[in-house]
Amino acid sequence: MPENAEVQAQSKLFRECRVTTAKMHHSISRITGDLEDEYYMELASKLPMSSEEHVRFVEDKLSQNESTDAMMRLILKSKGAKGSVDGVLRGMFSDDLLYHYNLEGRKEKGSLLKLKVVGLVFDIFPNKDKNIICGELRRFVALSHNRFKQKKHKLKTKLI
């Protein structure tokens, strides 16, 4: 039992060190200006995307190389060291917007796979198979639709 307590204490210290290091790296990047430029700030202000206007704006901006690099930095920041596809997508899309999308664009909804921003997600996870990423995208969309319906249902019950 004492060994378990030591392991837990060490892992807690390790987590605290990682958080402190990440904060310090972010502060240094802000000071030197490496992290935030006009493209980065412009795209960061639109995330998570909550309307079709934001999606069109980001898609238009991604035609420029500087904006693509800035978006990659934003996605990498939201991914973190042990990031998941779900975490990255939650930072990019709101549930209200994603309700109007599905993976292939069926049933009069928009297609996520046609968005340049989603193409960057495939680039962020180079060691994962594309089919696995598509499965995680499909799962994320289903869960997002469920969250949206639950939110709508809760609002409806409050009004009654």
C-alpha atoms as one frame of an Amber mdcrd trajectory, in Angstrom:
protein
   0.000   0.000   0.000   2.764   2.563   0.735   4.170   2.006  -2.757   0.829
   2.985  -4.278   0.787   6.222  -2.275   4.301   7.048  -3.451   3.364   6.442
  -7.076   0.312   8.672  -6.727   2.378  11.431  -5.126   4.994  11.221  -7.863
   2.395  11.326 -10.631   0.748  14.341  -8.974   4.098  16.155  -8.893   4.708
  15.200 -12.509   1.306  16.602 -13.577   1.981  19.826 -11.691   5.376  20.132
 -13.410   3.793  19.648 -16.844   1.170  22.314 -16.134   3.820  24.753 -14.912
   6.007  24.037 -17.937   3.107  24.545 -20.329   2.211  27.866 -18.690   5.809
  29.014 -18.848   6.119  28.023 -22.507   2.918  29.922 -23.309   4.177  33.012
 -21.467   7.515  32.934 -23.266   5.786  32.505 -26.602   3.594  35.523 -25.890
   6.597  37.648 -24.957   8.596  36.710 -28.031   5.556  36.906 -30.294   6.085
  33.401 -31.665   2.676  32.152 -30.706   0.330  34.963 -31.560   0.287  36.832
 -34.815  -2.648  38.481 -36.585  -3.693  35.255 -38.337  -3.560  33.299 -35.088
  -5.622  35.884 -33.191  -8.143  36.181 -36.017  -8.738  32.431 -36.190  -8.678
  31.968 -32.410 -11.471  34.519 -32.068 -13.728  32.351 -34.259 -13.145  29.087
 -32.358 -15.141  27.139 -31.428 -17.120  27.862 -34.559 -20.767  28.402 -33.709
 -22.289  29.613 -36.966 -22.104  29.083 -40.711 -20.507  32.538 -41.062 -17.622
  31.441 -38.854 -17.168  28.271 -40.909 -17.115  30.236 -44.172 -14.690  32.774
 -42.690 -12.287  30.077 -41.476 -12.539  28.131 -44.743 -11.762  31.293 -46.731
  -8.825  32.104 -44.464  -7.385  28.602 -44.857  -6.676  29.290 -48.514  -3.701
  31.374 -47.273  -0.586  29.527 -46.086  -0.084  31.800 -43.073  -3.609  31.115
 -41.862  -3.152  27.385 -42.369  -0.006  27.489 -40.225  -1.831  29.487 -37.556
  -4.731  27.006 -37.573  -2.281  24.109 -37.235  -0.801  25.825 -34.164  -4.290
  26.292 -32.708  -5.187  22.661 -33.299  -1.888  21.448 -31.862  -2.487  23.597
 -28.798  -5.948  22.087 -28.296  -4.564  18.593 -28.932  -1.910  18.770 -26.235
   0.539  15.950 -25.585  -1.962  13.093 -25.379  -4.742  14.664 -27.392  -7.713
  12.923 -28.876  -9.731  13.637 -31.977 -12.739  14.326 -29.762 -10.885  17.004
 -27.792  -9.625  18.702 -30.939 -13.085  18.764 -32.523 -14.680  20.109 -29.345
 -12.295  23.038 -29.557 -13.227  23.650 -33.191 -17.014  23.171 -33.408 -19.929
  23.969 -31.135 -22.753  21.445 -30.782 -25.241  23.986 -32.151 -23.281  24.236
 -35.403 -22.422  20.565 -35.675 -26.102  19.646 -35.538 -26.320  20.898 -39.139
 -23.448  18.653 -40.273 -22.685  14.977 -40.605 -19.695  13.133 -41.983 -20.778
  12.657 -45.601 -23.391  15.410 -45.969 -26.461  13.187 -46.077 -30.054  14.222
 -45.278 -29.621  17.837 -46.411 -26.793  18.469 -43.948 -23.302  19.785 -44.607
 -20.374  17.417 -45.053 -17.599  17.607 -42.472 -15.161  15.750 -44.703 -15.318
  18.545 -47.305 -14.120  21.173 -44.815 -10.448  22.161 -44.980 -10.382  22.457
 -41.206 -11.246  18.765 -40.837  -8.514  17.936 -43.338  -6.060  19.515 -40.914
  -7.243  17.104 -38.217  -6.030  14.231 -40.388  -2.653  15.998 -40.650  -2.417
  16.498 -36.877  -2.714  12.745 -36.244  -0.234  11.323 -38.787   0.327   8.029
 -36.970  -3.385   7.161 -36.819  -5.115   5.365 -39.660  -7.569   7.545 -41.608
 -10.340   4.984 -41.080  -9.856   5.184 -37.315 -10.002   8.985 -37.454 -13.170
   8.807 -39.578 -14.712   6.477 -36.994 -13.848   8.921 -34.231 -15.282  11.781
 -36.305 -18.499   9.807 -36.822 -18.716   9.108 -33.083 -18.073  12.756 -32.237
 -20.838  13.908 -34.594 -23.298  11.414 -33.092 -22.454  12.514 -29.551 -22.670
  16.159 -30.554 -26.123  15.622 -32.055 -27.149  13.893 -28.831 -25.829  16.782
 -26.683 -27.720  19.262 -28.863 -30.971  17.288 -28.548 -30.519  16.989 -24.780
 -29.942  20.731 -24.494 -33.031  21.410 -26.599 -35.080  18.988 -24.490 -33.938
  20.619 -21.227 -34.912  24.052 -22.531 -38.295  22.715 -23.591 -38.985  21.185
 -20.159 -37.994  24.445 -18.430 -40.544  26.354 -20.482 -43.345  23.970 -19.574
